[in-house]
Structures are given as C-alpha cells and as structure tokens.
Amino acid sequence: MSRHGQARGKANLPEKICLACGRPFAWRKKWRACWEEVKTCSERCRGDLRRERRAQKNESA
C-alpha cells in the first residue's frame, strides 16, 4: 500500500489509446485533473493530430 492507503502499482494504472499513433499510454500524475480530456500520449502526437486535422480542414475548404 502507498502512504495514502491506495494499492496502485504501474500495472494497475488506467490506459487509453493515442488518437495520433494508436499506441496505448498510461495515466500520469500530471494528468490527474484532466485525464478525461487527454487524447494523445505526447506533445509530438498532439502536434501531429493538429496538423492532420488542419490539413483535412484545408482540403475540404
């Protein structure tokens, strides 16, 4: 058990699939307040996703 009474190891952390690269990524402490909004595993993937969406938007316009 941790000092706060929660038994949570790395194997028990929640995971999501990155929308940009498709790989699974685990919860991080810095995301505790915004985990529901996290969509990508990294800043690089977030940028890739933005560029992809911007390109799609420009093609349709």
Steps between C-alpha positions, in 0.01 A plus 500: 500500500610852436522754777154627408338160539464419132648185357578607144804386311601579146313194374172630644502848341221585255594503132378664181587463133672800340286649222810598300728195514260229619722380785377450856615743767449502875371760743754749633489701819510828305176396326306431822279810461440466125522126419163507324627764252834328423489358146867451404804344664742788440545857380633365170187292440283796595679710238468223241127476568457878467692507171292211367172668593617833356593330171157332482331833569699670222415223252127534560502883480 
